[in-house]
Amino acid sequence: MDPVVIGKILGPFGVEGDLELQPLAPEDFLISLKRVILKRKGGGFESFEVERTMRKGEKFLIKIKGIDHPEECILLNGARIFVDRRELPPLEEDSYYAFELEGMEVVTDRGRDLGQVVSVLDYPSYQILSTSRGFLIPFVGEIVVDVDRKRSLITVRDDRIP
């Protein structure tokens, strides 16, 4: 198995065992989930059947079979949700999963080193790359020149970075 993170549990939602999820994969993929693998801090991987997933306003919810009460949900706070990489749907050209970008080096088109991507922040309009050198870079076409998966390198426009 080659697990990749597709979300993080933020906490309980309601009284029926629903969990609020920070999604890190496309919504249509998350809606179709049947099984997931959870990993709590300091714990191992555990496989669970998904009862349902849905969007509720701005929140994305997941219900895991056998987790039926808020008290049980609290124990899963902060857990990461994984699937096997082979289960991920292929993306269109020039589209990327957040986990693919994490760890990549970021440089400007003038050669300035901006550090490694340490996290990808999800905002309604676009994603933001947070780097090890403290840069916050919008992941949009006006700024990102190239993403080279083979070289693990993201090139951005120098004139758009302070």
C-alpha positions as MATLAB code, in Angstrom:
seq = 'MDPVVIGKILGPFGVEGDLELQPLAPEDFLISLKRVILKRKGGGFESFEVERTMRKGEKFLIKIKGIDHPEECILLNGARIFVDRRELPPLEEDSYYAFELEGMEVVTDRGRDLGQVVSVLDYPSYQILSTSRGFLIPFVGEIVVDVDRKRSLITVRDDRIP';
ca = [
       0.000    0.000    0.000;
       1.165    3.521   -0.842;
      -0.948    5.786    1.424;
      -1.535    9.440    0.550;
      -3.314   11.926    2.755;
      -6.625   13.192    1.372;
      -7.913   15.049    4.425;
      -7.682   15.850    8.098;
     -10.392   15.460   10.725;
     -11.131   18.801   12.378;
     -13.637   17.526   14.960;
     -17.175   16.337   15.572;
     -20.163   17.871   13.802;
     -23.616   17.413   15.304;
     -24.699   14.524   17.506;
     -24.865   11.594   15.050;
     -21.156   10.876   14.638;
     -20.405   13.099   11.658;
     -16.877   14.481   11.439;
     -15.827   17.786    9.915;
     -13.100   17.216    7.358;
     -10.433   19.502    5.951;
     -10.374   18.190    2.364;
      -7.082   17.766    0.524;
      -8.499   16.040   -2.560;
     -11.188   16.939   -5.109;
     -14.705   17.005   -3.675;
     -16.161   14.611   -6.249;
     -13.553   12.035   -5.229;
     -14.289   12.528   -1.519;
     -18.034   12.149   -2.124;
     -17.417    8.722   -3.691;
     -15.308    7.275   -0.831;
     -16.246    3.796    0.386;
     -13.244    3.040    2.636;
     -10.573    5.206    4.234;
      -7.491    4.692    6.335;
      -7.133    6.821    9.463;
      -3.922    7.605   11.296;
      -3.982    9.317   14.655;
      -0.914   11.058   16.062;
       1.385    8.398   17.419;
      -0.886    5.615   16.168;
      -0.889    3.180   13.314;
      -3.071    2.999   10.237;
      -6.664    1.782   10.753;
      -9.084    0.962    7.924;
     -12.721    2.100    8.173;
     -15.839    1.857    6.037;
     -17.368    5.201    5.047;
     -21.092    5.482    5.720;
     -21.554    8.832    3.950;
     -19.823   12.023    2.908;
     -21.427   15.369    2.127;
     -21.022   19.102    1.938;
     -22.984   21.131    4.476;
     -22.622   24.815    3.613;
     -18.906   25.594    3.746;
     -18.120   22.406    5.679;
     -17.301   18.979    4.324;
     -18.501   16.080    6.476;
     -17.672   12.397    6.642;
     -19.471    9.675    8.638;
     -17.452    6.601    9.473;
     -19.327    3.373   10.123;
     -19.229    2.469   13.818;
     -18.436    6.000   15.007;
     -21.862    7.145   16.196;
     -21.402    9.603   19.063;
     -19.608   12.944   19.490;
     -17.535   11.443   22.317;
     -16.083    8.900   19.859;
     -15.507   11.631   17.287;
     -13.425   13.692   19.695;
     -10.918   10.824   19.860;
     -10.338   11.264   16.106;
      -9.576   15.024   16.245;
      -6.508   15.746   14.137;
      -6.396   12.296   12.540;
      -5.326   12.234    8.931;
      -7.376   10.401    6.309;
      -5.559    8.358    3.691;
      -6.300    6.237    0.645;
      -3.975    4.134   -1.444;
      -2.373    6.260   -4.189;
      -3.716    3.834   -6.834;
      -7.291    4.779   -5.830;
      -6.835    8.456   -6.676;
      -8.456    9.572   -9.918;
      -6.121   10.989  -12.547;
      -6.086   14.756  -12.726;
      -6.219   16.975  -15.762;
      -2.943   18.314  -17.086;
      -1.610   21.191  -14.972;
      -3.624   20.014  -11.936;
      -1.987   18.690   -8.782;
      -2.877   17.078   -5.498;
      -1.685   19.062   -2.472;
       0.510   16.159   -1.309;
       2.383   16.272   -4.642;
       3.398   19.892   -4.064;
       4.526   19.448   -0.453;
       8.281   18.974   -0.292;
       8.949   20.532   -3.705;
      11.609   23.238   -3.966;
      10.376   26.703   -4.986;
      12.580   29.069   -6.991;
      11.924   32.221   -8.940;
      12.518   32.555  -12.669;
      15.599   34.602  -11.684;
      17.045   31.788   -9.547;
      16.090   33.017   -6.066;
      15.546   30.124   -3.611;
      12.236   30.461   -1.747;
      12.521   27.179    0.183;
      10.516   23.960    0.194;
       6.729   23.771    0.226;
       5.857   22.808    3.816;
       2.083   23.009    3.395;
      -0.622   23.887    0.921;
      -3.303   26.149    2.382;
      -6.772   25.796    0.892;
      -8.689   29.032    0.356;
     -11.979   29.455   -1.517;
     -10.373   31.261   -4.472;
      -7.063   29.396   -4.733;
      -4.419   27.454   -2.843;
      -1.408   29.073   -1.186;
       2.014   27.468   -0.946;
       3.681   28.002    2.435;
       7.461   27.570    2.201;
      10.202   26.715    4.680;
      11.617   30.232    4.234;
       8.361   31.925    5.257;
       6.927   32.784    1.851;
       3.187   32.519    1.149;
       2.727   32.099   -2.598;
      -0.666   31.974   -4.321;
      -0.773   28.883   -6.540;
      -2.208   30.657   -9.584;
      -1.157   30.915  -13.223;
      -0.199   34.586  -12.946;
       2.540   33.651  -10.460;
       3.450   29.986  -11.055;
       5.513   29.581  -14.210;
       6.152   25.820  -14.067;
       5.710   22.722  -11.907;
       8.255   20.017  -12.711;
       7.232   16.774  -10.979;
      10.365   14.931  -12.125;
      12.723   17.524  -10.653;
      10.399   18.286   -7.694;
      10.645   21.980   -8.571;
       8.152   24.851   -8.737;
       9.193   28.000  -10.593;
       7.417   31.284   -9.869;
       7.664   34.809  -11.266;
      10.272   36.785   -9.356;
       8.508   40.103   -9.994;
       5.450   38.813   -8.045;
       7.381   37.780   -4.920;
       8.406   40.418   -2.340;
];
